[in-house]
Amino acid sequence: MPSPKRLLNCFCQTLFLFIVLLFSSLLAHAQQPVKGTLRSPNGEPLVGATVTVKGTNKSVTTNEKGEFTIDAPEGSTLVFSYIGFLDKEAKAKSTPINEILSPNDGTLNDAVVIGYQTVRKKDLTGAVSIVDINASKKLTATTVGESLQGLAAGVTVRNTGQPGGEAAVEIRGIGSLLSNNPFYVIDGLPATNANRDFNANDIESVQILKDASAAAIYGARAANGVIIITTKRGKDGPLKVGFSAKYGIQQVPKKWNLMDATQFAATNKLAYQNGGVTPMASVSTAFNPAINTDWQDAITRTGAIQDYDLSFSGGSKTSSYFISGNYFKSLGTVINNDYDRVSLRVNSEGRKGIFKIGENLGIYSSHEDPVEGTPFIDMVRMLPVIPIKDPANPGGYGYGSDKAVTFGTNPVAINNLRQTDYSNVRLRGNTYAEIEPFKWIKYRFNLGLETSFDHSKVFRKDGNWTYNQATEQPFLNESRAQSLHLLTEHTLNLNYAVKKHRIDGVAGFSYEKDRYEQMGATKTGYTLQADGSYFQVLDQGANNSFIGGYTNKWSAYSAFGRVNYNYDDRYLLSGTFRRDADSRFGPNNKVAYFPSYSAAWRISNESFFHLGWVNDLKIRGSYGTLGNITIGPWQYLGIINPNPRYVFGDNNPVQGSTQTNLSNPDLKWESKKVTNIGIDFTLLDNRISGNIDYYKSKSKDVLTYDVPFPWYLGGSGNPPVNAASLQNTGVELSINYKNNQHKFKYDIGLNVTTIKNKILALGNLGVGRTYVQTGLTRTEVGRSLGEFYGYKTAGIFQSASEVASSDQPYAQPGDIRFVSNKKDGDLTADDRQYLGSPWPKLETGLNFNASYKGFDASIQLYGLFGRKIYNTIYSIIDRVVDNSNYRTNINPWTPSNTNTNFPRLVYGSARSVSENSRGDDDRWLENGSFVKVRNVQVAYNVPAGMLKRIGFANARIYISGQNLLTFTGSNVIDPDIVGNNFFERGVVGGGYPSSRIFTAGIQCGF
């Protein structure tokens, strides 16, 4: 047995060793400064990179040399992150840490949202476009749709410059004759639109689902494509504050070269005299050179745009938050026209064990003062010899007289005498709860709500704005509306992997309920106050003119599911199914089914594939059915008017009822069957990536109102009938190149789209009729939608002998010669023919980004090629009998001036004169191809060392120019605007053109 002394020695030695180990442990966990440097692969220091002690809120940023110093326990983990580079981790140590971060060139493992699921980009079997959010935010845009132009193949965006105006977005062409708007999903909540009241600064990602495989999970509303928007969320780390501000001016990109009063008077007088008609007094006996109105200057102005955004975000392992506020205001290029919006967003999420709960909430308040009338037509129709103000007229504005006859409207008068205000408050959000009992299965409950409160107010003051306008009392029309959309969803997600097999899927059901209520009233008899104003409230009107209201409501129930299978990252299969039931359709067709199937083969992962310069190569194909909802509630029912009164003999009037429209109880869904074949590829160490897609879609049971019904059946209009069928085919190419290997970094993105539409059926239009005529266009079975149809011209008659040998014996030398198809001695409607298509053969977008040290620059181009457009403005100002202003550069035919395409200058009622001014010929058709410099931006990133002194983490200052140049063969102000309708897509001229915008801004964070 050991002696007591020996035991004491052992105890002391053990105690000493324990103290040493304890002290060493305390030293090891003591905070100590850790230094290091972060660089890119080419040795360039990464300025402003974030260094975080993993599991804590402690972080710092690197200086202008890429250096950092952070207090951290030795052996703890540091996380290095930088935009555009892969995150990297390293152990804290006493010696300096030198790390090289790798560029995030390969994006195949990026997560893509495809509807109720998130998958790797490399696992996609459908056609999905992932929008470059940084590129879209470089544009000054009111809506999300406007910012997408030129950034995704197969996505056509037509813009308007009107403040608060909505861009028209079409995905893979026209599939319906009533509505082709895509379906939006914002943070899992189906939305009517990502409209003008949505703050695009809040967007984290945008995915566009284009084929049936990708979109069928949304079934009845997916035929026009689906745009999935995910807003920003907080990330693990300390509070981050972001701020951005921009201010810009906007201008009309082009003005017409029109005659002044003296030029107009001389030209108009000559036209009257040539026709043997007495000239108007305003251009002859009563011409006043002091009146010389430039109507373009009178109605337009230099507008302004402001956009301010402030955000707060942060989080931990168990929670995250994102809060943002935004103010946006656009002062239009037309007087008395503006739009402003205030928005607030709160996104938060909490996690505890297997549970997760969160919410996404957006609140928006907006106001619009819209443009009145059609100023971009009236500015050329109004004559320069008419003054803006004329005290002799009611209201005090000039608008023509017997001395100056015009069909135009004084655009200044209508925008001052008629005042419209639209106000809207919208709340859109959802809350969700998840439970994940195992890593491979997750249940989610989603409760969504969208509600809107609308207020419209129209006040008409005393006064006129058009020659021979009927007298109208001042009136006030006021209406209020409320909409409420509720959603409940239950989904179960599965994600399971065994060796080389991986299965993920989703199954769920949803219920939606929508209600819209509106009521309004109109009163007349308002009296001018002593100060020259009106008291604009309904109670001040002397007479009740109108009061009414209505309610619309519908509900839908859906069940859906998708299964994806992946074997060894080589063979991928996907199947989707959805069942929709909707109250908006007839009792015989309330339920429809939408399946889709897709497969992909990753050839690059096969053992026989040995091309080293190919990083990834995948072939995919899909087929499925999608639906489209284009009608509102109760349209399958007939409408009864209970107001008619009837008198029988000497009795008092008896109230009766009449049916005002025919009913169609067999209304059903529009459906689209889509076939898609695609190739995805990445090449040369991921520097080149892209995809090619061929698609063919056939829309059936397309609703149309053009099928005629005999009037003896009752009703005053044709009911909607599922009678038409359309087809779209096309090819899409997207290719991107990145070079991040040198100090000068750049990337180029190109997308190319071809779309060809064809009418397969229009229903029973009558014996021998296979077309629908709409204004200047004809839609005929076997041809494209809305092709121009009219008379073809063949120059100008130069002599009487040419007239004598033509089918226009009434013409004279100097008149337009028309091509005759039948040679029957007269020009008739049978001589019309197809003159061209408004649909482009090719659509492209080109995006270039470059950076060097602290500077970066970008250029965005957008172009359409191979289409015809109709120049509405030229058809007005070159039509002499219209009595509008004229272009300064017209060159009328005369016996001594025959080398011209402009007919003789003559005003009169003779047939030869009127046919020189007819609007349904190819004289007004132009080449509508164009390339637009969509945006140019130059920016400077302030060095981190300079920012550190004022507590900022980053700051970027930039200037940009938008819609700077348009290269086109047409003469319109802007060839890239929304047409009249689907049937008259190429009719351009009277719309609000996109503005040329110059902007300066700053983005910073701390």
Buried (B, 14 or more C-beta within 10 A) or exposed (E): EEEEEEEEEEEEEEEEEEEEEEEEEEEEEEEBEBBBBBBBEEEEBBBBBBBBBEEEEBBBBBBBBBBBEBEBBBEBBBBBBBEBBEEBEBEBBEEEBEBBBEBBBBBBEEEBBBBBBEBBBBBBBBBBBBBBBEBBBBBBBBBBBBBBBBBBBBBBBBBBBBBBBBBBBBBBBBBBBBBBBBBBBBBBBBBBBBBBBBBBBBBEBBBBBBBBBBBBBBBBBBBBBBBBBBBBBBEBBEEBBBBBBBBBBBBBBEBBEBBBBBBBBEBBBBBBBBBEEEBBBBBBEEBEEEBBBBBBEBBBBEBBBBBBBBBBBBBBEEBBBBBBBBBBBBBBBBBBBBBBBBBBBBBBBBBEEEEBBBBBBBBBBBBBBBBBBBBBBBBBBBBBBBBBEBEEBBBBBBBBBEBBEBBBBBBBBBBBBBBBBBBBBBBBBBBBBBBBEEEEEBBBBBBBBBBBBBBBBBBBBBBBBBBEBEEEBBBBBBBBBBBBBBBEBEBBBBBEEEEEEBBBBBBBBBEBBBBBBBBBBBBBBBEEEEEEEBEBEBEBBEEEBEEEEEEBBBBBBBBBBBBBBBEEBBBBBBBBBBBBBBBBBBEEBBBBBBBBBBBBBBBBBEEEEEEEEBBBBBBBBBBBBBBBBBBEBBBBBBBEEEEEEEEEEEEEEEEEEEBEBBBBEEBBBBBBBBBBBBBBBBBEEBBBBBBBBBBBBBBBBBBBBBBEBEEEEBBEEBBBBBBBBBBBBBBBBBBBBBEBBEEEBBBBBBBBBBBBBBBBBBBEBEEEEBBBBBBBBBBBBEBBBBBBBBBBBEEBBBEEEBBEEBBBEEBBBBBBBBBBBEEEEEBEEEBBBBBBBBBBEBBBBBBBBBBEEBEBBBBBBBBBBBBBBBBBBBBBBBBBBBBBBBBEEBEBBEEEEEEBEBBBBBBBEBEBBEBBBBBBBBBBBBBBBBBBBBBBBBBBBBBBBEBBEEEBBBBBBBBBBBBBBBEBEBBBBBBBBBBBEBBBBBBBBBBBBBBBBBBEBBBBBB
